[in-house]
Amino acid sequence: ALMPLNSITKNGLILTGFALVTTGLIAITFDGTKQRIDEQRAKKKLATLNEVIPPALYDNQLYLDCITIDASALGDEPKSIYRARQNGNDAALAVEFTAPDGYSGDIDLIAGVAVNGEVLGVRVLSHQETPGLGDKIEMSVSDWMLSFNGKSYDEDQAKRWQVKKDGGQFDQFTGATITPRAVVGSVARTLAYVEANQHQLFNTPSNCRAAAPTGGQH
């Protein structure tokens, strides 16, 4: 027997209602999940920032005091730069940059640089270097990255910003020279860029789109 038209309409409306409720619940769940993911990314980024700029050096909202810069010295893609300030005074910059000539491709990094040009810390954000060889750029594998701490770039001493195999001051890895050579070269380019553009980098209005991690201004 054929179902009466009003029953078909009623069932259709019920199904539509269920679909709308289900879609709404999925959207709410997605928004909540995305918010949690963004929050975790923010916390991870802030933790990395605090590795390259000691928290004792700033009292501003470092994660939000950020600009996006498109500079060939830092890599092909636009990069984020975070400004650390103490009592309203410029203290340091955390600069994201890319070494494009790693053994297995791009090596994304971040460096903390004090206003006097001294390196406060350098960390890897992502890489695809060979485990057991090029991955010594990871702090969990080796402390090689600490060799940048306290050093400054001087154009007159540019030759020192090479691995020892090329006549510089930085150790290469056993069986792997390409990776450290790429990182040292990109750190040097970044320091030179920061030195030449420091005033602009500190004074450009913040323009990054980022959610601040909860749990304190640092």
N, C-alpha and C positions, 0 to 999 in steps of 0.2 A: 504494500500500500504506500502511496505517496505521502510524504510528510507534509502537513499543512504549511502554507507559506509563512504564517506567523511564527511557527516553531522553528523553521529554517532561519528566519530573521533573528529570533531570540538566541538561537545557538550561535549564529554568526557574531552577534554582539558580545556574547559571553566569551567566545574565542578571541575576539578582538580585544576585549578587556584583559584577558589573561596575557595576550601578547604584549600589550602596553605595559602591564605591571612587570612582566619578565624583562622587557627592554629597559624599563626604568631601574630595576634592581641591578641589571648588568652594568648600566651606565654609572650608577652610584658606586658599585664595587670597583669598576675601572678607575673612577676618579680617586677613590680611596687608595687603591693600589698604586696609582701613579704618584699620589701625594707622598706615600711612604717611600717609594723608590727615589723620588726627588729629594726627600729628607735624608735618606741614607747617602745619596751622592753628595749632598751638601756637607754632611758630617765627614765623609771620607776626604773631600776636597779640603775642608778646614784642617783636618788632621795632617794632611800633606803640607799645607801652608805653614802649619806650626812646626814642621820639621825643617823647613827652609828659612823661616823667620821665627826666632824664639818669641813666645808670647810676652815675655818680659819687655820686649822692645816696642810694643804698641798698646794703645788703649782705645783705639777706634774699632768700628765694626769692619774688620779686615775683609771678610767675605763679600761685603756689599760695597766696599770702597774699591770699585773695579772698573776698568775700561777695556774695551776691545780695540785692538790695534791691528792694522793690516800692514805689515812691514816685511819685505823680502828677507831681511837679516834674521828674522825669527821663523820663517817658513812660508810655504805657499798659502796656507789657510790663515784667516784672522785668528789672533791669539788674545788671551786674557792676561791682564796685568793688574795685580792687586797692590794697593798702596797702604803701607803701615805708617801710622803717625802716633807720636807720643806727645801728649799735652799740646796738640795742635801743630807740632813741628814734624816735618817730613823725616821719616826714620829709615825706611827701606822699601824696596820693591820686590814682589814675587812675580817673575816673568815666565810665562809659558813659551816654549820654543821647540823646534823640531830639527833634529839632525837627519837630513835626507839621505845620507850616504852610509847608513849602517850596512852590515854584511847581508842582512835579510830585509832591508828596506828602512822605512822611517822609524826613528826613535823619538818619541815625544817626551819632553823633559820640562822641569820647572826649576828655576834658580832664584834664591833669595839674595839680593844685593843691597848692601847698606849704602847710605848716602855718600860715603867716602869711597865707594867702588869696591869695597871688600866683599868677597863671597861669603855668605852666611850658611849656605847649604845648597846642594843640587840633588834632585831626586828624579827617577824615571817615572813617568806616568804610564807609558805603554811601549812595548817593543816586541819584536819577533826574533830576537837574536838566538843563536844556537845554545841550547842547554849544555852546561859544562864548559863552554868557551866564552861566548859573548855575553852570557847572562850574568857575568860578574859585575855588571852595572846595577844589579839589584842589591839592595842593602841586605836582603835575606840570604844572599849568597856570598857577598864579599863587602868589605868596607872601602873599596876602591873609591867610591864617590866622595868619601871624606877628604880625599887628597886635594879637593878644590877649596876646602874651608880655609878662610883667612887670606886667600890669594887675591890679587887685583890684576887687571889687565893693563899693560902699558905697551903702547904701540912701539916704543923703542926697544922693548924686550919681547916682541911678538914671537920670535923664534923659540922662546922658552915655552910658549903655549903649543907644544907638540909632545908626542910620546917620545920616550928616550931613544927609540930606534931611529927617529927622525931628528935627533939632536935636542929634544926638549926635556922638560923636567918631570913628565908624567909616565908612570910605569905602563907598559903594555901588558896584555894577558898572555900567558903561555899558550902558544898555538893560535892566538887570535889578536891581531893588531888592528884590523879594520874597524872593529867596534869602538875601542877606546880612542882611536884616531878621529873617528867621526864625532864622538862626544866632546873631546877636547876642542876640536875645531869649532863646533857649534856653540860651546860655552864661551869661547873667545869672541866669536862674532856677536853673541848676545851682550856680553859685557861692554864691548865697544859701542854697540847700539845704545845701551842704557846710558853710558857716559855722555854720548853726543846728544841725547834727547831727554835727559833726566828732568829738566824743568817742565817740559811739555807733558811728560808722563805723570808727574805729580799733580799738575794743575788742570788737566782736561777733566771736565765734569763726568761723573760716573755714568756709565751707559750700558753696563752688563745687565742682562736679564737673568737673575738668579734668585732663588729663594734662600733666605738665611736659615741656617740650622738653628734649632731651638736649644735652649740650655745655656744661655749666656752670650754676651756680645763678642767674646773671643771666638 
